Amino acid sequence: MVKKLVILKGITKTYYTGRIAYQVLRGIDLEVEEGEFLAIMGVSGSGKSTLLNIIGLLDKPDYGTYILDGQEVSKLSKKELAYIRNRKIGFVFQAFHLVPWATALENVLMPLLYRGNLKKEDEERALQFLTRLGLEKRINAKPSELSGGEQQRVAIARALITKPKLLLADEPTGNLDSKSSQEVMKIFKELNKNGLTIIMVTHDPEIAKFAQRIKIIKDGIFVEE
Amino acid sequence: MFIKYRLLWGGLFHKKLRLLLSVIGIIIGVSSLLLMNSFGESAKLKTLKEIETFGPEVIMVVAGSVRVHGGRAIQTEITTTLKPDDAEALRKVKGIKYLSPVFNGDAIVRYLGNNLTTIINGVNEEYILIRKFPLAEGRNFLKDEIFGYKKVAILGYKVKNQLFGNEDPMGKIILINKLPFRVIGVLAPIGIDASNADQDDQILIPWSVALSALYNVDYIRSIYLSVESLEEISFIEKQINEILLKRHKVSERNKDFQIIKAEDILEVKTQTTKLFSSLVKSISILCLLVGALGVTAIMTLSVNERKKEIGIRKALGAEDRDILLQFLMESIFITLLGGIIGVLVGVAGSLILLPLFNYPLVFPWSPILISSFLTIIFGIIAGIYPAYKATKIDPIILLRQGF
């Protein structure tokens, strides 16, 4: 039997603005197997970003259980969550979210800073990742000197440097032209083929096609197609 | 490893102008604090030097009532009841080393074509021993000259220079209020003493001559004396008081003389300098505080601007503690950098300004220590709020639309 990497049961989340409550997630159940490539589709305001925040341990659900890699994580402290984020999860964002003053190489190494000592091998490994993604000539460039596609590839290298079990992508092609989008999705495909589990949020059906499985979220709950 | 520190500190050097401005705020605070402190130290030293010519073993008996004000004994009422006999009567008190009656007045002094007005101090041969005035040349008065009404004079250094220039004054005759005096000695440069009088601008003559020939009075203005041992000074003061009360037939309430010790003058003087220097110190600490507030403001601004960076770091696994430390260290770095430059500026400033204002040159060790210590403290205080604010940033902002 294939191991389940992510198990969500009855996840709810409500936000309050003043006296008005928005129930963003209304009982999400989801199981993702190791090695799967899942796309979550939904329009803006459907709760897909909140769901991704919860899966990525950046936010906590109000109710429900979340088992990540065999560990119940919904009741852990902030410190423990930071530890798990650093070791098991890689993030790729729509707006790339690179540190503006740091070079491509430095951005890639950033997650390892919070693992204790940076070693010489880490630097070499970062260079390998950047080379594999075709950025060997841009290692000392600042994000502002890179194109959107290049920035997203740096962000992917940053997500992979920690050897995560799960890659979370939030509209990874949202800020890219179609050529760069195709490139990024090809990279995702290949990473998935090598065994990486990917959960990707998108509203673009063309991009969602790259995934093995598509789930659609509407008003805080998964719906059938 | 270098890249580790690049990753931790790189953000600090991203905005160089801002870094410079916040550092300058600290530089101003620290250097002014240091400058003020070294002026304070130097002023203390200056006071001590001044007090040297009016040592702790000296007692002054002044006729009339006297107020010690701003370090000087001011005669507020003149009486004619203190006589040379009173001075002689005090000699029977045990423990007195030297004693001299003093009558002081102004006079016009003349040598060849040169005229000047100066202070005449009528004293005896023990006076310069009490005041520890060194002689540059010549000799002290003889006992016989005092009692023999001899018209001899010892010149202050400035008076000698003004009257004689480079000429040798020894044995020359000068006119004091038209009376001829023979110069027997010159005092070495002394400077301004604790009572704020320029001791280089005076002429010493026998008190007998001052009373009889020069001013035609039968009273003296004060009696200077020094004691053998400092431990007995209060006891001797008491005895002097009793003897003079009896001789003048007055009570403690309406007495016509006053006894002043160096200690009394020093006390008032240090009180005034203390007040002044604490005022100045609090102003410069305020300067440093303003500098530190500047760092707080700029770091808070920086945290606001770097929300994204902080969110990224958190998403990548930074704990609150990591973020807190990072921003606290940035504030401390800014204040420390400003502190080091400020200390250098302050030291350079003191070394230049102290001699310019005629203050004794001291290398400001303790001011350096104090300002460095305060800088680090203020750096930590300045950084607490922005660093705390940084830890409160929630990484979920990263997935917000349009961020």
Chai-1 contact restraints between the chains, C-beta under 6 A:
chainA,res_idxA,chainB,res_idxB,connection_type,confidence,min_distance_angstrom,max_distance_angstrom,comment,restraint_id
A,S49,B,L399,contact,1.0,0.0,6.0,A-B,restraint_1
A,N53,B,I396,contact,1.0,0.0,6.0,A-B,restraint_2
A,N53,B,L399,contact,1.0,0.0,6.0,A-B,restraint_3
A,L58,B,P395,contact,1.0,0.0,6.0,A-B,restraint_4
A,L58,B,I396,contact,1.0,0.0,6.0,A-B,restraint_5
A,D59,B,I396,contact,1.0,0.0,6.0,A-B,restraint_6
A,K79,B,E319,contact,1.0,0.0,6.0,A-B,restraint_7
A,A82,B,G317,contact,1.0,0.0,6.0,A-B,restraint_8
A,A82,B,E319,contact,1.0,0.0,6.0,A-B,restraint_9
A,R85,B,G317,contact,1.0,0.0,6.0,A-B,restraint_10
A,N86,B,G317,contact,1.0,0.0,6.0,A-B,restraint_11
A,F91,B,A315,contact,1.0,0.0,6.0,A-B,restraint_12
A,F93,B,L398,contact,1.0,0.0,6.0,A-B,restraint_13
A,H97,B,I312,contact,1.0,0.0,6.0,A-B,restraint_14
A,H97,B,L398,contact,1.0,0.0,6.0,A-B,restraint_15
A,V99,B,E309,contact,1.0,0.0,6.0,A-B,restraint_16
A,W101,B,G10,contact,1.0,0.0,6.0,A-B,restraint_17
A,W101,B,G11,contact,1.0,0.0,6.0,A-B,restraint_18
A,W101,B,H14,contact,1.0,0.0,6.0,A-B,restraint_19
A,A102,B,G10,contact,1.0,0.0,6.0,A-B,restraint_20
A,E106,B,L7,contact,1.0,0.0,6.0,A-B,restraint_21
A,M110,B,L316,contact,1.0,0.0,6.0,A-B,restraint_22
A,P111,B,L316,contact,1.0,0.0,6.0,A-B,restraint_23
A,P111,B,G317,contact,1.0,0.0,6.0,A-B,restraint_24
A,L113,B,L7,contact,1.0,0.0,6.0,A-B,restraint_25
A,Y114,B,G317,contact,1.0,0.0,6.0,A-B,restraint_26
A,Y114,B,A318,contact,1.0,0.0,6.0,A-B,restraint_27
A,L118,B,M1,contact,1.0,0.0,6.0,A-B,restraint_28
A,L118,B,K4,contact,1.0,0.0,6.0,A-B,restraint_29
A,D170,B,L399,contact,1.0,0.0,6.0,A-B,restraint_30
